[in-house]
Amino acid sequence: MRLTGHGTSNLRAAALVTIYTPWPTDNWNELDIEALGKDSNQVQFNAQVYTGPPTVPPVTTPVSREQFPHMETLGFDASLDFHEYTIEWTPAGASFYVDSELRYTWTEQIALMNLPQNVLLTIWASDSPSWAGAVNEQTFTWCLANCILSGNRIEDTRATLARSA
């Protein structure tokens, strides 16, 4: 079985705000849209997956994930008005949209994106001001207008046939 998903948020952000789909520490599937307070004219799209050997429960130490970041210049200041940010995840890739315009597609390790996802919108203070910017009264603001989520399962007919045989 393969899973797909689609998440859209209308957001105005000046701080480090993340729209992401995390998963537990014994395997890692995560897709991010990160509005960085350092430069509100940019967002970072990121995919993170565990590329190591299979884990054996109980896993007591978090696995190390591989990251695939992509910095995108928006062409506008994201802190001044609402904009629509979308992650669309299919077996072929994860596509990142801003205001319905495709900005980036990640495919490199998409086969490892095979876990059910949770969608979270967070604001947090990074311990890396050189990446995310300093947190202060001017940058620690964001506003969410709405969030629309959907997801599907795609049955692998070969696996279904094998189970019934």
Secondary structure, DSSP 8 states (H G I E B T S, - for coil): -EEEEEEEEEEEESS-EEEE----TTS-EEEEEEE-TT-TTEEEEEEEE--S----SS--S----EEEEEEEE-SS-TTTS-EEEEEEEETTEEEEEETTEEEEEE-TTGGG--S----EEEE---S-HHHH----TTTS-EEEEEEEEEEEEE--HHHHHHHH-
